[in-house]
Amino acid sequence: MKRGLVIGKFMPLHKGHIALIEFAVSQCDELIVSMSFADTDPIDPQLRFNWIKEQFNSNPAILPRMIKDDFDNEQLPLAERTAVWAEKMREVYPRIDTLISSELYGEPFAANLAAEHIMFDKERISVPISATAIRSKPLTNWQYIPAYIQPYFVKKICFYGPESTGKSTLAKKMAAHYNTEFVPEAARDILISNDFREKEIIAIGNLQHQYIEEKLKTANKLLFCDTDAITTQIYSQYYLGKVPREIYEFEEQTTYDLYFLLDIDIPWIADPLRDQGHHRKEMMQIFRRELEKRKIEYVLISGSYEARERKVKEVIDEIIN
C-alpha cells in the first residue's frame, strides 16, 4: 500500500488546499493530512482540524492528523530545517512513501524523508490563493473559502444606540444593499410592553444569540445586527435595576467587528416598546459610556436619514475594499 503525506497549517483550509489534497489522494492508497499547530496560532487549532475532518469525512483514504509544531527552526537553511521535520515525521508516521506539496520545501523535505516527491501546481495557477492572503483580506478572497468556513470570517456589524434612532431600518437597508442577512431585535419577538421580569430579559439575550448564530451560516461577508448584549444590559439595568449574569455571558460569546453608534438628532417616534423620549440625552450618554469603558471603537452616525445611510455605506465599502 502506497502511503502519501501532505503537511500544512491550514489556517484556514481553503480551496487551494482542497485541490492539493484531492490530487494527493489520487496518487496513493492512503493519505495522511498532517496539520501542524502552535499555541500562538491566530485561528484555534481544534477548529481548523474540525474543518479538515468535515471536508474529507466521506473519504476513508484521507487520514487527518494533528501535530504540535514545537520542533521547527526557521533560522536553519532549508535542507537542515526539513531534516528536522523529517526526523519528527518519522517518529509520528513510521512510513511515508510519497510527499505531495506545492511548496519549495517539497524536494529537500522528501529527500530527507527518503520519499518520492510529487509537486502540485507550484505556481498556484489552478487556485491562486494562500492562507496568508485569506487571513489578511478574507472578504476580498471570499470565493476561495469553503462555504462552511465562511461564517468564521463574516464581519459582524452592530447598529447600536438609544431607541428610535433608526437602527432597525438601517440594518435592513444595509442587508438588502449588500445582499446579506440582518439580525432583528429579539426583544420585539418576546415583549409586548416594557413590563417584564428577569426571565424575559434572559430569554431576549438567549434568542438574540441564537439569531446571530443562525444568520452567520448564510451571511454573505457581512452580518448586520440590530442591537447587542450591551444594549440588553442597559435596558435590564434601567427597568429591573440589575443585570443577570447570563447577559454578560452572551456579550462574551459574540464580538463585533464594527459598531455604529446612532445619534439622537432625528425625531423620536413612539411605539409600545418605547418610553424614553423625554430623556434621550441621558440614554445617549449611557450608550456611549458603555462602549468607551470597554474601549470599543465606534463610528458616530448622525444627521438626516439620507446622510446616515450614505455615511454607513462609505464606512462599509472601506471594509470590503
C-alpha positions as CSV (number, residue, x, y, z in Angstrom):
1,M,0.0,0.0,0.0
2,K,1.4,3.4,-1.0
3,R,1.1,6.0,1.8
4,G,1.3,9.7,1.0
5,L,1.8,12.8,3.1
6,V,0.5,16.4,2.9
7,I,1.5,18.9,5.5
8,G,0.4,22.3,6.4
9,K,-1.1,24.7,9.0
10,F,-4.4,25.0,7.0
11,M,-5.0,28.4,8.7
12,P,-7.6,28.3,7.3
13,L,-8.3,25.4,5.0
14,H,-9.1,26.9,1.6
15,K,-9.9,25.7,-1.9
16,G,-6.3,25.6,-2.9
17,H,-5.6,23.1,0.0
18,I,-8.6,21.1,-1.0
19,A,-7.4,20.8,-4.6
20,L,-3.9,19.7,-3.4
21,I,-5.4,17.1,-1.0
22,E,-7.8,15.7,-3.7
23,F,-4.9,15.4,-6.1
24,A,-2.6,13.9,-3.5
25,V,-5.1,11.1,-2.5
26,S,-5.4,10.2,-6.2
27,Q,-1.6,9.4,-6.2
28,C,-1.6,7.0,-3.3
29,D,-3.7,4.4,-1.4
30,E,-3.7,6.2,1.9
31,L,-3.0,9.9,2.5
32,I,-2.0,11.5,5.8
33,V,-3.0,15.1,6.1
34,S,-0.8,16.4,8.9
35,M,-1.9,19.7,10.4
36,S,0.7,21.5,12.5
37,F,-0.2,23.9,15.2
38,A,1.2,26.2,17.8
39,D,-0.2,27.8,20.9
40,T,0.1,31.2,19.4
41,D,-1.8,30.4,16.2
42,P,-4.4,33.1,15.3
43,I,-7.1,30.5,14.5
44,D,-7.9,27.9,17.0
45,P,-6.2,24.5,16.1
46,Q,-9.1,22.3,17.1
47,L,-11.4,24.4,14.9
48,R,-9.0,24.1,11.9
49,F,-8.7,20.4,12.4
50,N,-12.5,20.0,12.6
51,W,-12.7,21.9,9.2
52,I,-10.4,19.4,7.7
53,K,-12.3,16.4,9.0
54,E,-15.6,17.9,7.9
55,Q,-14.3,18.5,4.4
56,F,-12.9,14.9,3.9
57,N,-15.0,12.8,6.2
58,S,-16.5,10.9,3.3
59,N,-13.2,9.6,2.0
60,P,-11.7,6.9,4.3
61,A,-8.4,7.1,2.4
62,I,-7.7,10.5,3.8
63,L,-6.4,10.5,7.4
64,P,-6.4,13.9,9.1
65,R,-3.8,14.2,11.9
66,M,-2.6,16.9,14.3
67,I,1.0,17.5,15.3
68,K,2.3,20.3,17.6
69,D,4.9,22.4,15.9
70,D,7.5,22.5,18.7
71,F,10.4,21.3,16.6
72,D,10.7,23.7,13.7
73,N,13.6,26.1,13.5
74,E,13.1,28.9,10.9
75,Q,16.7,30.1,11.3
76,L,18.1,26.9,9.7
77,P,18.9,26.6,6.0
78,L,16.0,24.8,4.2
79,A,17.8,21.5,3.8
80,E,18.7,21.3,7.5
81,R,15.3,22.7,8.5
82,T,13.4,20.0,6.6
83,A,15.8,17.3,8.0
84,V,14.4,18.3,11.4
85,W,10.8,18.0,10.0
86,A,11.6,14.6,8.6
87,E,13.0,13.2,11.8
88,K,9.8,14.3,13.6
89,M,7.6,12.9,10.9
90,R,9.3,9.5,11.0
91,E,8.6,9.4,14.8
92,V,4.9,10.1,14.3
93,Y,4.2,8.5,10.9
94,P,6.6,5.4,10.6
95,R,6.3,5.0,6.8
96,I,5.9,7.7,4.2
97,D,6.3,6.7,0.5
98,T,5.3,9.9,-1.2
99,L,5.2,13.6,-0.2
100,I,2.8,15.8,-2.2
101,S,3.3,19.5,-2.0
102,S,3.1,22.8,-3.9
103,E,6.0,24.5,-2.0
104,L,9.7,24.9,-2.4
105,Y,10.4,22.9,0.7
106,G,9.0,19.8,-1.0
107,E,12.1,18.5,-2.7
108,P,14.5,18.7,0.3
109,F,11.8,17.5,2.7
110,A,11.1,14.5,0.5
111,A,14.8,13.7,0.2
112,N,15.2,13.8,4.0
113,L,12.2,11.5,4.3
114,A,13.7,9.2,1.7
115,A,10.4,9.5,-0.1
116,E,9.2,10.3,-3.6
117,H,8.1,13.9,-4.2
118,I,5.2,15.0,-6.4
119,M,4.8,18.7,-7.0
120,F,1.3,20.1,-7.4
121,D,0.6,23.4,-9.0
122,K,3.8,25.1,-7.8
123,E,2.8,28.4,-9.4
124,R,-0.7,28.2,-7.9
125,I,-2.4,28.7,-11.3
126,S,-5.4,26.5,-10.7
127,V,-6.3,28.1,-7.4
128,P,-4.4,31.4,-6.9
129,I,-4.7,31.8,-3.2
130,S,-2.8,31.4,0.1
131,A,-4.0,31.2,3.7
132,T,-2.0,34.3,4.5
133,A,-3.9,36.3,1.9
134,I,-7.2,35.0,3.2
135,R,-6.3,36.0,6.8
136,S,-5.2,39.4,5.6
137,K,-8.2,40.1,3.4
138,P,-10.9,37.5,3.8
139,L,-13.7,39.5,2.2
140,T,-11.6,40.1,-0.9
141,N,-10.8,36.4,-1.2
142,W,-14.2,35.2,-0.2
143,Q,-14.6,32.8,-3.2
144,Y,-11.6,30.7,-2.1
145,I,-13.1,30.0,1.4
146,P,-15.3,26.9,1.7
147,A,-18.9,27.7,2.5
148,Y,-18.9,26.1,5.9
149,I,-15.8,28.0,6.9
150,Q,-17.0,31.4,5.6
151,P,-19.1,32.1,8.8
152,Y,-15.8,32.3,10.8
153,F,-14.7,35.3,8.6
154,V,-18.1,37.1,8.4
155,K,-17.7,40.7,9.6
156,K,-20.4,41.4,12.3
157,I,-21.6,45.0,12.3
158,C,-23.8,46.3,15.1
159,F,-26.2,49.2,14.9
160,Y,-26.2,50.5,18.5
161,G,-27.8,53.3,20.4
162,P,-30.9,54.5,22.2
163,E,-34.4,53.8,21.0
164,S,-35.9,55.4,17.9
165,T,-32.5,56.2,16.2
166,G,-33.1,54.2,13.0
167,K,-31.2,51.0,13.9
168,S,-33.7,48.5,12.5
169,T,-34.2,50.5,9.3
170,L,-30.5,50.8,8.6
171,A,-29.8,47.2,9.4
172,K,-32.5,46.0,7.0
173,K,-31.4,48.5,4.3
174,M,-27.7,47.6,4.5
175,A,-28.5,43.9,4.4
176,A,-30.5,44.4,1.2
177,H,-27.9,46.7,-0.3
178,Y,-25.0,44.2,0.4
179,N,-27.1,41.1,-0.4
180,T,-26.7,39.6,3.0
181,E,-28.5,38.9,6.3
182,F,-29.6,41.1,9.2
183,V,-30.3,40.1,12.7
184,P,-33.5,41.6,14.1
185,E,-34.1,42.9,17.7
186,A,-35.1,39.8,19.6
187,A,-36.9,41.8,22.3
188,R,-39.7,42.6,19.8
189,D,-40.3,38.9,19.3
190,I,-40.8,38.4,23.1
191,L,-42.2,41.6,24.7
192,I,-45.4,43.4,24.1
193,S,-44.6,46.1,26.7
194,N,-41.8,47.3,29.0
195,D,-43.4,45.5,31.9
196,F,-41.2,42.4,32.1
197,R,-39.2,40.3,34.5
198,E,-35.7,38.8,34.7
199,K,-36.7,35.6,32.9
200,E,-37.8,37.7,29.9
201,I,-34.6,39.6,29.7
202,I,-32.6,36.3,29.8
203,A,-34.8,34.9,27.1
204,I,-34.1,38.1,25.0
205,G,-30.4,37.6,25.4
206,N,-30.6,33.9,24.5
207,L,-32.8,34.5,21.5
208,Q,-30.6,37.3,20.2
209,H,-27.6,35.0,20.4
210,Q,-29.5,32.2,18.6
211,Y,-30.4,34.6,15.8
212,I,-26.8,35.7,15.3
213,E,-25.6,32.1,15.2
214,E,-28.2,31.1,12.6
215,K,-27.7,34.1,10.4
216,L,-24.0,33.7,10.3
217,K,-24.5,30.4,8.4
218,T,-26.0,32.2,5.4
219,A,-24.4,35.7,5.7
220,N,-22.6,37.0,2.7
221,K,-19.4,38.6,4.0
222,L,-21.2,40.9,6.3
223,L,-23.9,40.4,9.0
224,F,-25.9,43.5,10.1
225,C,-27.1,43.3,13.7
226,D,-29.9,45.4,15.2
227,T,-28.7,45.7,18.8
228,D,-26.3,43.6,21.0
229,A,-25.9,42.2,24.5
230,I,-24.6,45.5,25.9
231,T,-28.0,47.1,24.9
232,T,-29.8,44.3,26.7
233,Q,-27.7,45.0,29.8
234,I,-28.5,48.8,29.6
235,Y,-32.3,48.1,29.5
236,S,-32.1,45.4,32.1
237,Q,-30.4,47.8,34.5
238,Y,-32.9,50.6,33.6
239,Y,-36.1,48.6,34.0
240,L,-35.1,45.9,36.6
241,G,-32.2,47.6,38.5
242,K,-29.9,44.7,37.8
243,V,-28.3,42.6,35.0
244,P,-28.5,38.8,35.1
245,R,-25.1,37.2,34.7
246,E,-26.3,35.3,31.6
247,I,-26.4,38.6,29.7
248,Y,-22.8,39.3,30.4
249,E,-22.0,35.7,29.2
250,F,-23.9,36.4,25.9
251,E,-21.7,39.5,25.5
252,E,-18.5,37.4,25.8
253,Q,-19.8,34.9,23.3
254,T,-20.3,37.4,20.5
255,T,-17.9,40.1,19.5
256,Y,-18.5,42.7,16.7
257,D,-16.1,44.0,14.1
258,L,-17.7,47.4,13.8
259,Y,-20.1,49.5,15.9
260,F,-22.2,52.2,14.5
261,L,-23.4,54.5,17.4
262,L,-26.6,56.2,16.2
263,D,-27.2,59.7,17.4
264,I,-30.4,61.1,18.7
265,D,-30.7,64.0,16.3
266,I,-33.7,62.6,14.5
267,P,-37.3,62.7,15.7
268,W,-38.4,60.3,18.4
269,I,-41.2,58.0,17.2
270,A,-43.4,56.3,19.8
271,D,-44.4,52.7,19.8
272,P,-45.4,50.2,22.6
273,L,-41.8,49.3,23.5
274,R,-40.6,53.0,23.6
275,D,-41.0,55.2,26.6
276,Q,-37.7,57.2,26.9
277,G,-38.5,60.1,24.6
278,H,-38.2,62.6,27.5
279,H,-34.6,61.7,28.4
280,R,-32.9,60.7,25.1
281,K,-29.7,62.7,26.0
282,E,-29.2,60.7,29.2
283,M,-29.6,57.4,27.4
284,M,-27.2,58.5,24.7
285,Q,-24.6,59.2,27.3
286,I,-25.1,55.8,28.8
287,F,-24.8,54.0,25.5
288,R,-21.7,55.9,24.6
289,R,-20.2,55.4,28.1
290,E,-20.7,51.6,27.9
291,L,-18.7,51.4,24.7
292,E,-15.9,53.7,25.9
293,K,-15.4,51.9,29.2
294,R,-14.9,48.7,27.2
295,K,-12.5,50.6,24.8
296,I,-14.7,49.6,21.9
297,E,-14.2,51.8,18.9
298,Y,-17.3,53.1,17.1
299,V,-18.4,55.3,14.3
300,L,-20.9,58.0,15.3
301,I,-23.8,58.2,12.8
302,S,-25.8,61.4,12.8
303,G,-27.7,63.8,10.5
304,S,-30.7,63.1,8.3
305,Y,-31.8,59.6,7.4
306,E,-30.2,60.0,4.0
307,A,-26.9,61.3,5.5
308,R,-26.8,58.4,7.9
309,E,-27.3,55.9,5.1
310,R,-24.5,57.5,3.0
311,K,-22.1,57.5,5.9
312,V,-22.7,53.9,6.8
313,K,-22.2,52.8,3.2
314,E,-18.9,54.7,3.0
315,V,-17.5,53.0,6.1
316,I,-18.6,49.6,5.0
317,D,-17.3,50.0,1.5
318,E,-13.9,50.7,3.0
319,I,-14.0,47.5,5.0
320,I,-14.9,45.4,1.9
321,N,-12.4,47.0,-0.3
